[in-house]
Amino acid sequence: MISWPTSVPTLIDGDLMLRPWATTDMDAVYEICQDPTIQLLTTVPVPYLRSTADDFFVHQQRGFELKDSISFAGVVNGEVIGSFALHHCIQFDHFCELGYWVAPNARGHGFAHRGAKLATDFAFAIGFRRVQAVTLPENTGSQKTLLKAGFEMETVLRQGMTRRDETQTDAVMFAKFPHVDVEK
Ligand SMILES: CC(C)(COP(=O)(O)OP(=O)(O)OC[C@H]1O[C@@H](n2cnc3c(N)ncnc32)[C@H](O)[C@@H]1OP(=O)(O)O)[C@@H](O)C(=O)NCCC(=O)NCCS
């Protein structure tokens, strides 16, 4: 059984904090989501308008209320550096899916895999038994991030994703389980 929290918690690993989103973060979200790499490799809406960020805030709050998702702002030294979310939470089957992006100027410092690990550890702490993550085949950065966060590459979903240009492509499925906690 999942012990759904009464509010989104704050999680800390050294200088990296995962905390609930605030409306005052949405200017930063808007700026960061202009990044072409985020637009290419994730499902953020394109074009990403200022109002899209406000919609995101409402959407993530509703997702939490509906027990469908738990979204965190990744913050370092008071600045939003990324987004980490447990979404598609299927309580009956005790699994959820991890998604994330990190601002271009904050990449290469280990924030992605540390944030992924924090969010995943929290998922296990409240009762999830499987956290999965799906990447495009060419997204080696995300694949390395997941491996460093202790995920295993599990399988390839044939024709499992659609790219921005509407081409269909294989998707790479990663998963982590409560008993697996190996830094690679
Ligand atoms: C993927 C992403 C989150 C990585 O962020 P990051 O903070 O740079 O990641 P980390 O610093 O934790 O790096 C983890 C590992 O991945 C490697 N890595 C990160 N980006 C990489 C890239 N583009 N190519 C190859 N390796 C990469 C790092 O070198 C590191 O491995 P190492 O310690 O052995 O060197 C970031 O590039 C991003 O936001 N990309 C766009 C959004 C996205 O792809 N989201 C995931 C969708 S599935």
PDBQT file of the ligand as one rigid body, heavy atoms in Angstrom, charges set to zero:
ROOT
HETATM    1  C1  LIG A 201      19.947  14.380 -19.096  1.00  0.00    +0.000 C 
HETATM    2  C2  LIG A 201      20.189  15.515 -18.086  1.00  0.00    +0.000 C 
HETATM    3  C3  LIG A 201      19.078  15.525 -17.062  1.00  0.00    +0.000 C 
HETATM    4  C4  LIG A 201      21.550  15.257 -17.406  1.00  0.00    +0.000 C 
HETATM    5  O1  LIG A 201      21.765  16.290 -16.439  1.00  0.00    +0.000 OA
HETATM    6  P1  LIG A 201      23.163  16.457 -15.654  1.00  0.00    +0.000 P 
HETATM    7  O2  LIG A 201      22.905  17.244 -14.421  1.00  0.00    +0.000 OA
HETATM    8  O3  LIG A 201      24.197  16.936 -16.585  1.00  0.00    +0.000 OA
HETATM    9  O4  LIG A 201      23.515  14.946 -15.276  1.00  0.00    +0.000 OA
HETATM   10  P2  LIG A 201      24.615  14.439 -14.218  1.00  0.00    +0.000 P 
HETATM   11  O5  LIG A 201      25.593  15.556 -13.996  1.00  0.00    +0.000 OA
HETATM   12  O6  LIG A 201      23.942  13.844 -13.039  1.00  0.00    +0.000 OA
HETATM   13  O7  LIG A 201      25.350  13.317 -15.078  1.00  0.00    +0.000 OA
HETATM   14  C5  LIG A 201      25.096  11.940 -14.905  1.00  0.00    +0.000 C 
HETATM   15  C6  LIG A 201      26.010  11.182 -15.869  1.00  0.00    +0.000 C 
HETATM   16  O8  LIG A 201      25.544  11.351 -17.209  1.00  0.00    +0.000 OA
HETATM   17  C7  LIG A 201      26.578  11.866 -18.028  1.00  0.00    +0.000 C 
HETATM   18  N1  LIG A 201      25.960  12.776 -18.998  1.00  0.00    +0.000 N 
HETATM   19  C8  LIG A 201      25.141  13.817 -18.736  1.00  0.00    +0.000 A 
HETATM   20  N2  LIG A 201      24.774  14.411 -19.883  1.00  0.00    +0.000 NA
HETATM   21  C9  LIG A 201      25.386  13.716 -20.883  1.00  0.00    +0.000 A 
HETATM   22  C10 LIG A 201      25.377  13.813 -22.297  1.00  0.00    +0.000 A 
HETATM   23  N3  LIG A 201      24.670  14.769 -22.940  1.00  0.00    +0.000 N 
HETATM   24  N4  LIG A 201      26.106  12.898 -23.014  1.00  0.00    +0.000 NA
HETATM   25  C11 LIG A 201      26.786  11.911 -22.389  1.00  0.00    +0.000 A 
HETATM   26  N5  LIG A 201      26.824  11.768 -21.044  1.00  0.00    +0.000 NA
HETATM   27  C12 LIG A 201      26.144  12.669 -20.309  1.00  0.00    +0.000 A 
HETATM   28  C13 LIG A 201      27.503  12.584 -17.078  1.00  0.00    +0.000 C 
HETATM   29  O9  LIG A 201      28.795  12.724 -17.626  1.00  0.00    +0.000 OA
HETATM   30  C14 LIG A 201      27.446  11.691 -15.862  1.00  0.00    +0.000 C 
HETATM   31  O10 LIG A 201      28.275  10.550 -16.012  1.00  0.00    +0.000 OA
HETATM   32  P3  LIG A 201      29.789  10.549 -15.407  1.00  0.00    +0.000 P 
HETATM   33  O11 LIG A 201      29.672  10.946 -13.972  1.00  0.00    +0.000 OA
HETATM   34  O12 LIG A 201      30.215   9.139 -15.626  1.00  0.00    +0.000 OA
HETATM   35  O13 LIG A 201      30.557  11.536 -16.189  1.00  0.00    +0.000 OA
HETATM   36  C15 LIG A 201      20.236  16.893 -18.788  1.00  0.00    +0.000 C 
HETATM   37  O14 LIG A 201      21.175  16.858 -19.828  1.00  0.00    +0.000 OA
HETATM   38  C16 LIG A 201      18.890  17.331 -19.353  1.00  0.00    +0.000 C 
HETATM   39  O15 LIG A 201      18.116  17.988 -18.676  1.00  0.00    +0.000 OA
HETATM   40  N6  LIG A 201      18.633  16.976 -20.633  1.00  0.00    +0.000 N 
HETATM   41  C17 LIG A 201      17.392  17.385 -21.304  1.00  0.00    +0.000 C 
HETATM   42  C18 LIG A 201      16.163  16.780 -20.664  1.00  0.00    +0.000 C 
HETATM   43  C19 LIG A 201      16.191  15.266 -20.638  1.00  0.00    +0.000 C 
HETATM   44  O16 LIG A 201      16.804  14.620 -21.469  1.00  0.00    +0.000 OA
HETATM   45  N7  LIG A 201      15.482  14.717 -19.648  1.00  0.00    +0.000 N 
HETATM   46  C20 LIG A 201      15.368  13.270 -19.498  1.00  0.00    +0.000 C 
HETATM   47  C21 LIG A 201      14.329  12.742 -20.431  1.00  0.00    +0.000 C 
HETATM   48  S1  LIG A 201      14.284  10.951 -20.398  1.00  0.00    +0.000 SA
ENDROOT
TORSDOF 0
